[in-house]
Amino acid sequence: MSLFIYNSLSRTKEKFEPLHPDIVSMYVCGPTVYGHSHLGHAKSYVSFDVVVRWLRLSGYRVKYIQNITDVGHLTDDADEGEDKIMKQAQLEKTDPMEIAQYYTRSFYEDMDQLGVLRPNIAPAATAHIPEQIALVEKLIKCGYAYEVNGNVYFSVKSFGRYGKLSGRTDQEAMQSGIRVGVRSEKREPADFALWKKADQRHLMKWNSPWSVGYPGWHLECSAMSMKYLGETIDIHGGGMENKFPHHDCEIAQSEAATGKPYVRFWMHNNMVTINGIKMGKSLKNSVNLKDIFRTTDPMVIRFFILQSHYRSQLDYSETAIKASTTGLAKLHDTQRRLREQKPGTGEFDCSSFILRFTEAMDDDFNTPVAIAVLFELSKAINAALDCNDGLSDTTRKVIEAFLDRAGREALGILNQDGQSSNRELEGSENKLARVMNILLDLRIEARKSKDFALSDKIRDQLLEAGIEIKDTKDGVIWS
């Protein structure tokens, strides 16, 4: 079987083969660290986490780079406005670097909770100023950039393939530049800043051949990806909203500097909506991950995200989270039943489920289909466990090995003991288990004394509360 990835550049699924055999170079745009992570961050980084996991399970060595933007990202995402980190530092009355460090730590805390693997390298823009200056110097020397009053701009007209990712023409880009209020010193409205001259109030600034200033937002990804992954990389990921202008600008400055293709496969994840409405800070409906984690297991959020394809919109609602909580609990329950069952003689062939799971993941990382396969497997396993014979020890080990590979290693939604990964919620689950043991003991005593009315009442009221109990040959189980 072969892996196929939807390439945003060609707008088709293409068979994936890395530039260098068995080694995949992958770069994903990281966060701008001026606030706590929200659900949009979770959607993006959980999605690309699964990409990295599946590539590694497929036998590739993946060198994964995810940057930290701690300077240069302005409030209008173009060349005007304030630096987002400096603006937040002014609001919190502290130093921009303290803001960047604080929210970087916060970001990794949230990603760790979601089971997102750390990148191989997480370079920060402020730690790579010399590399960015060197790239600007090269672009000026090659005739693709020009300096005006201490600012340096990339000439979009000089690069004939500008906009090939987003599909925008240079004229459309110029109109976009006009809308955000361009500097009159630019030769064309579409030209974008590579280096910005800093005024006296600007705190984050460095010496350069042109002025004391700071790099433009687009510059860092090109400089850092080429430093750590080479001039042509296999996969570049990011949010769909970054196609224009960020990724179009990355392509232009990188390919102008090297004369080589910058990225072979572009991957873009879709946005998050809240009850059908686009999520955004300006709309005041942004959902903070730390707030979500107070009431919801982070693994439920991860599971919820992966039930939608990375290229599809994800709609967040209380109903959807409740459904995800129930769904993930069913998979945990199957794991638990497998682990606790007494050895039987029954056999179960899960090869078709393994094949279908692999086919789903090889089809552009189709996690919704892969999860559906796990649910079908779970249903079949529970039916087999309900039979008098149960499952043989060999069969159980084969199934557990597949669930571990698929659910834990590939999707990151299950763990080896089938329990919650959230410590606070895990403590609550332990308390619930103790309460349930008391109730089940009471029900057993009621049945022994032939008080079937009380036994049925306990069963029925638990069911009303969302807890189902079953009488099996191995005893009473609940879920």
C-alpha positions in Angstrom: 0.0 0.0 0.0 1.1 3.6 -0.7 0.5 6.8 1.2 -1.4 9.5 -0.7 -1.4 13.1 0.6 -3.6 16.0 -0.6 -1.2 18.6 -1.9 -2.6 22.1 -1.6 -0.2 23.3 -4.4 -1.6 20.8 -7.0 -5.0 20.6 -5.4 -5.0 16.8 -5.8 -4.0 13.8 -3.8 -0.5 12.6 -4.8 1.5 9.5 -3.9 3.9 10.5 -1.2 7.6 9.6 -1.7 10.2 11.6 0.2 13.0 13.5 -1.5 15.5 11.3 0.3 14.6 7.6 0.8 13.3 6.8 4.3 13.7 10.3 5.6 10.9 12.9 5.7 11.6 16.6 6.3 8.6 18.3 7.7 8.0 21.9 8.8 4.8 23.2 10.4 4.1 26.9 11.2 4.1 27.2 15.0 2.2 29.6 17.2 2.7 33.3 17.7 3.1 33.3 21.4 1.1 36.3 22.8 -1.8 34.5 24.4 -2.9 31.1 25.7 -3.7 28.4 23.1 -7.2 28.0 21.8 -9.2 25.3 20.1 -7.8 26.4 16.7 -4.3 25.6 17.9 -5.5 22.2 19.1 -7.0 21.4 15.7 -3.8 22.3 13.8 -1.2 20.6 16.0 -3.2 17.5 16.8 -3.8 17.0 13.1 -0.1 17.4 12.2 0.9 15.2 15.2 -1.1 12.4 13.7 0.7 13.0 10.4 4.1 12.7 12.1 3.0 9.6 14.1 1.7 7.8 10.9 4.8 8.6 8.9 7.0 7.2 11.7 4.8 4.1 12.0 5.1 3.7 8.2 8.8 3.3 8.6 10.1 6.8 7.9 12.5 8.8 10.0 10.8 12.2 10.3 12.7 15.3 11.1 9.9 17.6 12.4 10.4 21.3 12.8 7.8 23.6 14.4 8.8 27.2 14.9 7.9 29.7 17.6 7.0 33.2 16.3 8.2 35.6 19.0 8.7 38.7 16.9 7.6 40.3 13.6 3.9 39.1 13.4 2.0 42.3 13.1 -1.6 42.8 14.1 -3.0 43.0 10.6 -0.9 40.0 9.4 0.6 42.2 6.7 3.1 45.1 7.0 1.2 47.5 9.2 0.0 47.6 12.8 1.8 46.7 16.0 3.9 43.6 16.8 1.4 41.3 18.5 3.8 40.3 21.2 4.9 43.9 21.9 1.3 45.0 22.1 0.5 42.2 24.6 3.6 43.2 26.6 2.3 46.8 26.8 -1.1 45.5 28.0 0.5 43.3 30.7 3.1 46.0 31.5 6.1 43.7 31.1 8.9 42.9 28.7 8.1 41.3 25.2 10.5 38.5 25.9 8.7 37.6 29.1 5.4 37.5 27.2 7.0 35.2 24.6 8.6 32.9 27.2 5.4 32.7 29.3 3.1 31.9 26.5 5.5 29.4 24.9 5.5 27.4 28.2 1.8 27.7 28.3 1.5 26.4 24.7 3.6 23.3 25.4 1.7 22.6 28.6 -1.5 22.4 26.6 0.0 20.4 23.8 1.4 17.9 26.3 -2.1 17.5 27.7 -3.4 16.8 24.3 -0.7 14.1 23.7 1.0 16.1 21.0 4.6 14.9 20.5 7.3 17.6 20.7 9.0 18.5 17.4 12.6 17.5 16.9 13.5 21.2 16.8 11.5 24.2 17.9 13.4 27.2 16.6 12.4 30.7 17.8 12.5 33.7 15.4 14.5 35.9 17.8 17.2 33.2 17.9 17.7 33.3 14.2 18.1 36.9 13.3 21.5 36.4 11.6 20.0 33.8 9.3 17.1 36.1 8.4 19.4 39.0 7.6 21.6 36.8 5.4 18.5 35.7 3.4 17.5 39.4 2.9 21.0 40.2 1.7 20.8 37.4 -0.8 17.4 38.5 -2.1 18.7 42.1 -2.6 21.8 40.8 -4.4 19.7 38.7 -6.7 17.4 41.7 -7.6 14.3 40.4 -5.8 14.3 42.9 -2.9 15.0 46.6 -2.4 15.7 48.9 0.5 13.9 52.2 1.1 14.5 54.4 4.2 15.8 51.4 6.3 13.0 49.1 5.3 13.5 46.2 2.9 10.7 44.9 0.6 10.3 41.9 -1.6 9.3 42.9 -5.2 6.3 40.6 -6.0 6.5 41.6 -9.7 10.1 40.2 -9.9 8.8 36.7 -9.0 6.4 35.6 -11.7 5.0 32.7 -9.8 3.7 34.6 -6.8 0.4 33.4 -5.6 0.6 29.9 -7.1 -0.4 28.3 -3.8 -3.4 30.5 -2.9 -4.4 31.0 -6.5 -4.3 34.8 -6.1 -2.7 36.9 -8.8 -0.3 39.8 -8.1 -3.1 42.2 -8.9 -5.3 40.7 -6.2 -2.4 40.8 -3.8 -2.0 44.5 -4.6 -5.6 45.1 -3.9 -5.2 43.3 -0.6 -2.2 45.5 0.1 -4.2 48.7 -0.6 -6.9 47.5 1.9 -4.5 47.3 4.8 -3.0 50.7 4.1 0.3 50.3 2.3 3.4 52.4 2.8 3.8 54.8 -0.1 7.5 54.0 -0.2 6.7 50.5 -1.6 7.1 50.2 -5.4 3.9 48.2 -5.6 1.2 47.7 -3.0 1.7 43.9 -3.1 5.3 44.1 -2.1 5.9 42.7 1.4 8.3 43.6 4.1 11.4 41.5 4.7 12.9 43.9 7.2 11.3 46.8 9.1 13.0 49.8 10.6 12.1 50.2 14.2 11.1 53.5 15.8 12.4 54.5 19.3 9.4 53.0 21.1 9.9 49.5 19.6 11.6 47.2 22.1 12.4 44.2 19.9 15.1 45.4 17.5 18.5 44.3 16.1 21.3 45.9 14.1 21.2 45.2 10.3 22.9 46.6 7.2 19.8 48.7 6.5 18.6 49.9 10.0 18.1 49.0 13.6 14.9 47.0 13.1 13.3 43.6 13.1 12.4 40.9 10.5 9.0 40.6 8.7 6.8 37.8 9.8 7.1 35.7 6.6 10.9 35.7 6.6 11.5 33.5 9.7 9.9 30.3 8.3 12.0 30.4 5.1 15.3 31.0 7.0 14.7 28.4 9.7 13.3 25.7 7.5 16.2 26.0 5.0 18.7 26.0 7.9 17.4 22.8 9.5 15.8 20.9 6.6 17.5 22.1 3.4 16.5 24.2 0.4 13.7 21.8 -0.6 11.5 20.1 2.0 9.0 17.3 1.8 6.1 18.6 3.8 5.1 22.1 5.0 2.0 22.4 7.1 -0.1 25.2 8.5 -3.6 26.6 8.8 -5.7 27.2 5.7 -5.8 30.9 6.6 -2.0 31.0 6.1 -2.0 30.2 2.4 -2.2 34.0 1.7 -0.2 35.9 2.4 2.1 34.0 4.6 2.8 30.8 2.6 2.7 32.6 -0.8 5.4 35.0 0.6 7.4 32.1 1.9 7.4 30.4 -1.5 8.4 33.6 -3.3 11.3 34.5 -1.1 12.6 31.0 -0.7 12.5 30.0 -4.4 13.8 33.4 -5.5 16.8 32.9 -3.2 17.6 29.3 -4.2 16.1 28.8 -7.6 14.7 25.5 -6.4 11.2 24.2 -5.4 10.7 25.2 -1.8 8.1 22.6 -0.7 7.0 19.4 -2.4 3.8 18.8 -0.4 1.8 21.6 1.1 -0.8 20.6 3.8 -3.4 22.9 5.3 -5.8 22.2 8.1 -9.3 23.8 8.1 -10.7 26.2 10.7 -12.8 25.7 13.9 -16.3 27.0 14.2 -18.3 27.5 17.5 -21.9 26.3 17.1 -21.6 27.0 13.4 -19.9 30.4 13.7 -16.3 31.0 12.8 -14.1 31.1 15.9 -12.0 34.3 16.4 -10.8 36.7 19.1 -12.5 39.6 17.4 -15.9 37.7 17.6 -15.2 37.0 21.3 -16.0 33.3 20.9 -12.4 31.9 21.1 -12.3 28.9 23.3 -9.3 28.8 25.6 -7.8 25.2 26.0 -7.0 25.8 29.7 -10.7 26.6 30.3 -11.8 23.5 28.4 -9.5 21.2 30.3 -11.1 22.2 33.6 -14.2 20.3 32.7 -13.2 18.0 29.8 -10.5 15.4 29.5 -7.9 16.6 27.0 -8.0 13.2 25.3 -11.7 13.8 24.6 -10.8 17.0 22.9 -8.2 15.1 20.8 -10.7 12.4 20.0 -13.3 15.1 19.0 -10.7 16.8 16.7 -9.8 13.5 15.0 -13.4 12.6 14.3 -13.2 15.4 11.7 -10.8 15.2 8.7 -8.0 17.7 9.0 -9.1 19.4 5.8 -12.7 19.7 7.1 -14.2 22.4 9.4 -14.6 21.4 13.0 -17.7 22.6 14.8 -17.4 22.8 18.6 -20.5 22.4 20.7 -21.5 20.9 24.1 -23.4 18.2 22.2 -20.4 17.2 20.2 -18.2 17.1 23.2 -20.7 14.9 25.1 -20.8 12.5 22.1 -17.0 12.4 22.0 -16.9 11.7 25.7 -19.3 8.8 25.3 -17.5 7.5 22.2 -14.0 7.5 23.7 -15.4 5.8 26.9 -16.7 2.9 24.7 -13.2 2.3 23.3 -11.7 2.5 26.8 -14.4 0.0 28.0 -13.5 -2.4 25.2 -9.8 -2.2 26.2 -10.7 -2.9 29.8 -12.9 -5.9 29.0 -10.1 -7.4 26.9 -7.6 -6.9 29.7 -9.9 -8.3 32.4 -11.5 -11.3 30.5 -10.8 -14.8 31.6 -9.0 -16.9 28.9 -11.4 -18.7 26.6 -11.3 -20.7 23.4 -12.9 -18.3 21.0 -11.0 -17.0 17.9 -11.4 -13.6 16.2 -9.8 -12.5 13.0 -9.1 -8.8 13.0 -7.0 -8.7 9.9 -9.8 -7.0 7.9 -10.0 -4.2 10.5 -6.2 -3.8 10.4 -6.3 -3.5 6.6 -9.1 -1.0 6.6 -7.5 1.1 9.3 -4.3 1.2 7.3 -6.1 2.1 4.1 -7.9 5.0 5.8 -4.6 6.4 7.2 -2.9 6.0 3.9 -5.7 8.0 2.3 -4.6 11.5 3.3 -4.7 10.6 7.0 -8.4 10.0 7.1 -8.9 9.8 10.8 -12.7 9.8 10.8 -12.8 6.6 8.8 -10.0 5.1 10.9 -11.9 5.8 14.1 -15.1 4.3 12.5 -13.1 1.2 11.9 -12.1 1.1 15.6 -15.7 1.4 16.6 -16.7 -1.5 14.3 -13.9 -3.5 15.8 -15.0 -2.6 19.3 -18.6 -3.7 18.6 -17.3 -7.0 17.2 -15.0 -7.6 20.1 -17.7 -7.0 22.7 -20.0 -9.4 20.9 -17.3 -12.1 20.9 -16.6 -11.4 24.6 -20.3 -11.9 25.4 -20.2 -15.4 24.0 -19.8 -18.3 26.4 -16.3 -19.3 25.1 -14.7 -15.8 25.3 -11.5 -15.3 23.4 -8.3 -17.2 23.5 -5.2 -15.6 25.0 -3.4 -15.5 21.6 -6.4 -13.8 20.0 -6.6 -11.3 22.8 -3.0 -10.4 22.5 -3.3 -9.8 18.7 -6.3 -7.5 19.2 -4.6 -5.6 22.0 -1.5 -5.2 19.9 -3.5 -3.7 17.1 -5.5 -1.4 19.4 -2.2 -0.2 20.9 -0.7 0.5 17.5 -3.8 2.1 16.0 -5.3 3.8 19.1 -2.2 4.8 21.0 0.7 5.1 18.6 -1.1 6.3 15.5 -4.1 8.3 16.8 -2.9 9.0 20.3 -6.4 8.6 21.8 -5.9 5.4 23.8 -3.3 4.4 26.3 -2.1 1.0 27.4 -4.3 0.7 30.5 -7.5 2.0 28.8 -7.9 4.8 31.4 -8.1 8.6 31.2 -4.9 10.5 30.7 -6.1 13.5 32.7 -5.0 13.2 36.4 -7.8 15.2 37.8 -10.4 13.4 35.9 -8.6 10.1 36.6 -9.0 10.8 40.3 -12.8 11.4 39.7 -13.0 8.1 37.7 -11.3 6.2 40.6 -13.9 7.6 43.0 -16.7 6.7 40.6 -15.3 3.1 40.4 -15.4 2.9 44.2 -19.0 4.1 44.3 -20.0 1.7 41.5 -18.4 -1.2 43.4 -20.6 -0.4 46.4 -23.7 -0.2 44.3 -23.0 -3.4 42.5 -22.3 -5.2 45.8 -25.7 -3.9 47.1 -27.4 -5.1 43.9 -25.8 -8.6 44.3 -27.0 -8.7 47.9 -30.5 -7.8 46.8 -30.5 -10.5 44.2 -29.3 -13.1 46.7 -32.1 -12.2 49.0 -34.5 -12.3 46.0 -35.3 -8.6 46.3 -35.5 -8.2 42.5 -37.4 -5.0 42.7 -34.4 -3.3 44.4 -32.0 -4.9 42.0 -33.9 -3.6 39.0 -34.3 -0.2 40.6 -30.5 0.1 41.0 -30.0 -1.0 37.4 -32.7 1.3 36.0 -31.6 4.4 37.9 -28.0 3.9 36.9 -29.1 3.7 33.3 -31.0 7.0 33.7 -27.7 8.5 34.9 -25.9 7.2 31.8 -24.3 4.1 33.4 -25.1 0.7 31.9 -24.6 -2.5 33.8 -24.5 -6.0 32.3 -24.6 -9.4 33.8 -22.1 -11.7 32.1 -20.6 -15.1 32.8 -17.6 -13.4 34.3 -19.7 -11.3 36.6 -21.3 -7.8 36.5 -19.6 -5.1 34.3 -20.5 -1.5 33.9 -19.8 1.3 31.4 
